[in-house]
Amino acid sequence: RIVALAFGAADFLRDMGRSYLAMSENENEILYARSRIALTSRVAGIVAIDTPYFGPIIDQEGLLKETRLAAPLGFKGKLVIHPTHIGIVNKVFTPSSEEVQYAKRIIEAYDNAVRGGLGAASLDGRMIDYATYEMGKSLLSFADVAAQKQKLRE
């Protein structure tokens, strides 16, 4: 019944004898834990959610920077401690229209290759194989869920 795993950097740092108030700009202190949580979540088939941003609440640039550090590690969202953080976090974690269009092209290229008896395709000079195809499908699925959630908020 577990659907997500969230990372609490403040608790982690306290356990390590550190404080989030003294964290370095590149946040190396939490990189290993973040990476491990994202990977463990993926292996378990659940969603990884990143720690809240502990900088000043009004520091939108800091929030954006930190969110952009977490997304490539495999997190699918981020805890927020203030309503003004929601928009930035959603923007970073929601696939862009360009990403959605490219994912559709990946799926189409792969489907065409398979129909032609091939196991891979080429798109914009890049190989498109089954793994790429599955990544495209996953991105579209996530984008659909995000769009549905957005409609509920409107």
Backbone hydrogen bonds in HBPLUS format (Angstrom, degrees):
<---DONOR---> <-ACCEPTOR-->    atom                        ^
c    i                          cat <-CA-CA->   ^        H-A-AA   ^      H-
h    n   atom  resd res      DA  || num        DHA   H-A  angle D-A-AA Bond
n    s   type  num  typ     dist DA aas  dist angle  dist       angle   num
A0047-VAL N   A0003-VAL O   3.05 MM  44  6.27 169.0  2.06 139.8 136.2     1
A0005-LEU N   A0047-VAL O   2.78 MM  42  6.23 149.5  1.87 165.4 174.2     2
A0049-ILE N   A0005-LEU O   2.85 MM  44  6.04 163.5  1.88 153.2 153.4     3
A0007-PHE N   A0049-ILE O   2.94 MM  42  6.37 148.0  2.04 161.0 170.7     4
A0012-PHE N   A0008-GLY O   3.02 MM   4  6.25 165.2  2.04 154.1 158.9     5
A0013-LEU N   A0009-ALA O   2.78 MM   4  5.89 170.2  1.79 154.0 156.6     6
A0014-ARG N   A0010-ALA O   2.95 MM   4  6.09 157.8  2.00 144.9 151.5     7
A0015-ASP N   A0011-ASP O   2.92 MM   4  6.15 158.7  1.96 150.1 155.7     8
A0016-MET N   A0012-PHE O   3.02 MM   4  6.31 134.4  2.23 140.9 154.0     9
A0016-MET N   A0013-LEU O   3.03 MM   3  4.90 126.7  2.32  92.0 106.7    10
A0018-ARG N   A0013-LEU O   2.72 MM   5  4.88 163.5  1.75 152.2 147.2    11
A0017-GLY N   A0014-ARG O   3.00 MM   3  5.05 160.1  2.04 106.9 111.5    12
A0022-ALA N   A0019-SER O   3.07 MM   3  5.54 159.4  2.11 111.3 117.4    13
A0023-MET N   A0020-TYR O   3.43 MM   3  5.10 162.2  2.47 104.5 102.4    14
A0027-GLU N   A0024-SER O   3.09 MM   3  5.06 150.9  2.18 101.5 110.5    15
A0030-ILE N   A0027-GLU O   3.12 MM   3  5.88 157.0  2.17 120.1 125.1    16
A0031-LEU N   A0028-ASN O   3.25 MM   3  4.99 156.4  2.31  98.4 105.4    17
A0034-ARG N   A0030-ILE O   2.87 MM   4  5.96 165.0  1.89 155.7 160.6    18
A0035-SER N   A0031-LEU O   2.89 MM   4  6.00 168.0  1.90 152.4 156.1    19
A0036-ARG N   A0032-TYR O   2.85 MM   4  6.03 163.6  1.88 155.0 159.7    20
A0037-ILE N   A0033-ALA O   2.92 MM   4  6.05 160.6  1.96 151.6 156.5    21
A0038-ALA N   A0034-ARG O   2.94 MM   4  6.14 165.5  1.96 155.3 159.3    22
A0039-LEU N   A0035-SER O   2.95 MM   4  6.11 164.8  1.97 151.4 155.7    23
A0040-THR N   A0036-ARG O   2.84 MM   4  5.90 165.5  1.86 148.2 153.1    24
A0041-SER N   A0037-ILE O   2.91 MM   4  5.95 159.4  1.96 146.9 152.7    25
A0042-ARG N   A0038-ALA O   3.05 MM   4  6.23 158.3  2.10 143.8 149.7    26
A0043-VAL N   A0039-LEU O   2.95 MM   4  6.22 164.2  1.98 156.6 160.3    27
A0044-ALA N   A0040-THR O   2.99 MM   4  6.18 151.2  2.08 144.6 152.5    28
A0045-GLY N   A0041-SER O   2.95 MM   4  6.10 111.9  2.43 136.9 154.2    29
A0046-ILE N   A0041-SER O   2.93 MM   5  5.13 166.2  1.95 151.1 149.2    30
A0045-GLY N   A0042-ARG O   3.02 MM   3  4.99 148.3  2.12  98.6 108.6    31
A0076-LYS N   A0048-ALA O   2.83 MM  28  5.80 166.9  1.85 162.7 163.2    32
A0050-ASP N   A0077-GLY O   2.85 MM  27  6.15 169.8  1.86 139.0 135.9    33
A0079-LEU N   A0050-ASP O   2.94 MM  29  6.11 169.6  1.95 151.4 151.5    34
A0059-ASP N   A0056-PRO O   2.84 MM   3  5.30 163.3  1.87 120.7 126.4    35
A0060-GLN N   A0058-ILE O   2.94 MM   2  5.76 125.4  2.24 111.8  95.7    36
A0063-LEU N   A0059-ASP O   3.10 MM   4  6.38 157.5  2.15 147.6 153.9    37
A0064-LEU N   A0060-GLN O   2.93 MM   4  6.14 159.8  1.97 146.9 152.4    38
A0065-LYS N   A0061-GLU O   2.92 MM   4  6.13 163.1  1.95 149.6 154.0    39
A0066-GLU N   A0062-GLY O   2.94 MM   4  6.14 168.8  1.96 151.9 154.9    40
A0067-THR N   A0063-LEU O   2.91 MM   4  6.02 159.8  1.95 150.8 156.9    41
A0068-ARG N   A0064-LEU O   2.95 MM   4  6.13 153.0  2.02 147.4 154.8    42
A0069-LEU N   A0065-LYS O   3.10 MM   4  6.43 123.3  2.44 137.2 152.0    43
A0069-LEU N   A0066-GLU O   3.05 MM   3  5.03 139.0  2.22  95.1 107.3    44
A0070-ALA N   A0066-GLU O   3.21 MM   4  6.56 145.3  2.34 145.1 153.3    45
A0071-ALA N   A0067-THR O   3.08 MM   4  6.29 161.9  2.12 157.1 160.7    46
A0073-LEU N   A0070-ALA O   3.03 MM   3  5.43 142.9  2.17 111.7 122.8    47
A0074-GLY N   A0071-ALA O   3.05 MM   3  5.61 161.2  2.09 117.9 123.6    48
A0085-HIS N   A0082-HIS O   2.94 MM   3  5.65 164.4  1.97 124.7 129.9    49
A0086-ILE N   A0083-PRO O   3.21 MM   3  5.57 155.0  2.28 110.5 117.0    50
A0089-VAL N   A0085-HIS O   3.12 MM   4  6.26 171.9  2.12 161.5 164.0    51
A0090-ASN N   A0086-ILE O   2.86 MM   4  6.01 168.0  1.88 159.1 162.9    52
A0091-LYS N   A0087-GLY O   2.96 MM   4  6.07 155.3  2.02 144.4 151.4    53
A0092-VAL N   A0088-ILE O   3.08 MM   4  6.35 158.7  2.13 152.5 156.9    54
A0093-PHE N   A0089-VAL O   3.07 MM   4  6.25 166.2  2.09 155.8 159.3    55
A0094-THR N   A0090-ASN O   2.88 MM   4  5.70 132.2  2.11 146.7 156.0    56
A0100-VAL N   A0096-SER O   2.96 MM   4  6.27 157.4  2.02 151.7 158.2    57
A0101-GLN N   A0097-SER O   2.92 MM   4  6.11 160.8  1.96 145.8 150.8    58
A0102-TYR N   A0098-GLU O   2.95 MM   4  6.15 158.5  2.00 147.5 153.5    59
A0103-ALA N   A0099-GLU O   2.92 MM   4  6.09 155.5  1.98 145.6 152.5    60
A0104-LYS N   A0100-VAL O   3.02 MM   4  6.30 152.3  2.10 147.2 154.5    61
A0105-ARG N   A0101-GLN O   3.05 MM   4  6.36 149.9  2.14 143.4 151.6    62
A0106-ILE N   A0102-TYR O   2.86 MM   4  6.19 150.6  1.95 149.0 157.4    63
A0107-ILE N   A0103-ALA O   3.02 MM   4  6.28 164.7  2.04 151.3 154.2    64
A0108-GLU N   A0104-LYS O   2.98 MM   4  6.16 162.3  2.01 147.2 152.4    65
A0109-ALA N   A0105-ARG O   2.87 MM   4  6.01 162.3  1.90 148.7 153.6    66
A0110-TYR N   A0106-ILE O   2.94 MM   4  6.14 164.3  1.97 153.8 158.1    67
A0111-ASP N   A0107-ILE O   2.86 MM   4  5.97 167.0  1.88 152.3 156.7    68
A0112-ASN N   A0108-GLU O   2.94 MM   4  6.08 160.5  1.98 148.4 153.7    69
A0113-ALA N   A0109-ALA O   3.01 MM   4  6.22 152.8  2.08 142.5 150.1    70
A0114-VAL N   A0110-TYR O   2.90 MM   4  6.18 165.3  1.92 160.3 163.1    71
A0115-ARG N   A0111-ASP O   2.96 MM   4  6.17 161.6  1.99 150.0 155.2    72
A0116-GLY N   A0112-ASN O   3.04 MM   4  6.22 135.0  2.25 136.6 148.5    73
A0116-GLY N   A0113-ALA O   3.02 MM   3  5.00 126.5  2.32  93.9 108.7    74
A0118-LEU N   A0113-ALA O   2.79 MM   5  5.01 162.2  1.83 147.6 142.0    75
A0117-GLY N   A0114-VAL O   2.94 MM   3  5.02 161.5  1.98 109.4 112.7    76
A0121-ALA N   A0128-ILE O   2.78 MM   7  4.91 154.7  1.84 140.2 149.0    77
A0128-ILE N   A0121-ALA O   2.75 MM   7  4.91 163.3  1.77 140.3 139.4    78
A0123-LEU N   A0126-ARG O   2.84 MM   3  5.23 157.7  1.89 147.4 154.6    79
A0126-ARG N   A0123-LEU O   2.94 MM   3  5.23 161.4  1.98 112.7 118.9    80
A0133-TYR N   A0129-ASP O   2.89 MM   4  6.13 160.9  1.93 156.6 162.8    81
A0134-GLU N   A0130-TYR O   2.86 MM   4  6.14 160.2  1.90 153.9 158.3    82
A0135-MET N   A0131-ALA O   2.96 MM   4  6.23 151.4  2.05 143.8 151.8    83
A0136-GLY N   A0132-THR O   2.92 MM   4  6.23 153.5  1.99 148.9 156.1    84
A0137-LYS N   A0133-TYR O   2.98 MM   4  6.34 156.9  2.04 150.8 156.9    85
A0138-SER N   A0134-GLU O   2.89 MM   4  6.08 156.3  1.95 147.3 154.0    86
A0139-LEU N   A0135-MET O   2.92 MM   4  6.14 158.4  1.97 149.4 154.9    87
A0140-LEU N   A0136-GLY O   3.02 MM   4  6.28 161.5  2.05 149.8 154.4    88
A0141-SER N   A0137-LYS O   2.95 MM   4  6.15 155.1  2.01 146.8 153.9    89
A0142-PHE N   A0138-SER O   2.94 MM   4  6.16 162.3  1.97 152.4 156.7    90
A0143-ALA N   A0139-LEU O   2.86 MM   4  6.05 156.7  1.91 149.1 156.2    91
A0144-ASP N   A0140-LEU O   2.92 MM   4  6.11 150.4  2.00 144.2 151.8    92
A0145-VAL N   A0141-SER O   3.10 MM   4  6.41 158.4  2.15 148.7 153.6    93
A0146-ALA N   A0142-PHE O   2.96 MM   4  6.22 162.6  1.99 151.0 156.0    94
A0147-ALA N   A0143-ALA O   2.91 MM   4  6.10 154.2  1.97 146.0 153.0    95
A0148-GLN N   A0144-ASP O   2.95 MM   4  6.20 154.5  2.02 148.0 154.8    96
A0149-LYS N   A0145-VAL O   2.96 MM   4  6.23 159.2  2.00 152.3 157.8    97
A0150-GLN N   A0146-ALA O   2.95 MM   4  6.15 153.5  2.02 145.3 152.8    98
A0151-LYS N   A0147-ALA O   3.02 MM   4  6.27 153.2  2.09 145.4 151.9    99
A0152-LEU N   A0148-GLN O   3.14 MM   4  6.45 148.4  2.24 143.7 151.8   100
A0153-ARG N   A0149-LYS O   3.18 MM   4  6.53 140.5  2.34 141.9 152.1   101
A0153-ARG N   A0150-GLN O   3.12 MM   3  5.16 126.5  2.42  95.5 109.2   102
A0154-GLU N   A0150-GLN O   3.20 MM   4  6.47 128.5  2.48 140.6 153.8   103
A0154-GLU N   A0151-LYS O   3.23 MM   3  5.18 138.8  2.41  94.5 105.8   104
